[in-house]
């Protein structure tokens, strides 16, 4: 009998693929809150000065260029966020995600004192308005509902006039059940657009961040001359510079030192002057509680929504 041939199957040893190493998020730096087009060269020079100091201090991965493409919310939530600026209202409402406060700039603009700022409430330059009460039933322009300077602080101011008004009938209440003061509220998308709406007569009133108003007035005086400051809102801490929540304490100290050091740099002085930056103060979250207090006070006065 023929013997059956036995064939052994060759087994190739396969190497197990090594687990992929987690990729480190690219670092991001931005300064867009007051980074108007005509100030971008100054912002870039300011960042170059900060970045050089961070590198000299041993920080790695410092971005050479600022990010102008990402939206503010994308900047705030970027895993590799090194430095960006936010408004105190979205910070406290959780819209920034978990971040660490680096420092709050001080600005040399009217209605600013130290790290505190206000909003200026503007009306058309040719109007005869002398009180917000005269604007009841008018059109208000806001940059966005999540803005402290353009909406939250303005709502708190208007709430005082809502209280002075007679009890509003159901027809004069907004969907949230609060009192309605204005006939309409237009969302413009930016402080500059709100100024343009008031200047063109498309809105009767708007609240403009005092720093934005000052920076715009120096570049486009015809625009700010077309409006008139009627009053100002209550003071609040200014817009803080933030970094990712995972940023180490040593990095945080280095960033604060780098920012402070730029103030004494003669080469950077013209750029800081153009940006109206005069200093940096380290504030904790508790310092920003007046912003939420304004929200609560307006709600308690029956005015939960600017309307």
Secondary structure, DSSP 8 states (H G I E B T S, - for coil): ---------------------------EE---SS--GGGHHHHHHHHHHHHHHHHHTT--S--SS---SS-HHHHHH-TTEEEEE--HHHHHTTTT-SEEEEEEEEE-STTEETTEE-EEEEEETT----SGGGGTTSEEEES-TT-IIIIIHHHHHHHHHHHHS----GGGB-TTS-B--SSEEEE-SSHHHHHHHHHTTS-SEEEEEHHHHHHHHHH-HHHHHTEEEEEE---EE--EEEEETT--HHHHHHHHHHHHHHTT-HHHHHHHHHHTEEEEE---GGGGHHHHHHHHHHHHTT--S--
